[in-house]
Amino acid sequence: MHIAVFCGSSMPRNKEIVEDAALGRRIAQEGHTLVYGGSNLGLMGVVSGAALEEGGRVVGVIPTLFCDDIIHSQRVTELVRVGGENE
């Protein structure tokens, strides 16, 4: 099963939310695939990092307009770039 998680690229002040964002770990432990926004920033980075630490499959979906530095700074199992320069 693929589970999509949509969350922010910033870190909230509420640490409890950050701890809950480690649900990526649970997704991986259950053998599911995490699909998320493709960034290593903020909550997206916490969720995807937790899944990767557990050996889970992580698919990042990210608009091509974001810089390559952000894209390449996050390990993912698969990266899907969407949109183009004219979109």
N, C-alpha and C positions, 0 to 999 in steps of 0.2 A: 504494500500500500504506500502511496505517496501522500505525504502530509505537508500542505503549504502553510507557512507561518509568515504573517505580515507584521512587521514591527519597525520601530524607529531606528535611525542611524545615529541617534544620540543616546547618551546615558541619562536615565532618570535620576532624580534625587532620592527617590524611594528605593532603598537597597533591597527591599522585599521583592520588588518587581524584577530586579536584576537576578535575584536568586531563582525566581519562577521562570525566567527566560532560559534557564538551563534545561528546559524541557527538551531541548535538542538531545540531551543525554538519554532521556527516556525513549524518545523516538528511535534512536539508534539501538538501544537495548532491546526494544520490541521487534527489531528487524525491519523497520520501515525506512523509507527514503524521505529526507527533509528537502523541501523545495522552498527557497527563500530569495530575498532580494540581491544576493550576490556580493554584498559588501562585508568588510571586516569591522565596520564601524558600529559603535553602540550596541543596542540589543541584538541587531542582526549578527554581529560578530560573536556575541555571547552564545546565542542559540546555535549557530553553525559550528563554533569552536567546540562546544560541549558534545555535539553529535560526532564531530571528527575525532575527538579524544576517545570516544567509545568505539571507534572503527566503523562508524555509520557511513552510509552513502549520502552525499550532500550535493544537491543540484542548485547552482546559483543562476538566477535569471536577472540580467542587468541590461539597462539601456546602453547602446553603443556610445552615447554622448558622454558618459562618465569616463574620466581619465584612466589610462592603462595602469597608472600607479595604484589606484584603488583596486582595480580588477586583479592585478597580479600579486597584491599583498595578501590575498586570502586564498588558502588552499581549498579546493573543492574537488569533488569527484568528477563533476561535469559542469561546464560553464556555457550558458545559452545567452548569446547577445541578441537583443531585440531592437528593432527600429533602425533607421539609417540616418544618414546626414540630412536627407531631404524630408524627414518626417518630423 
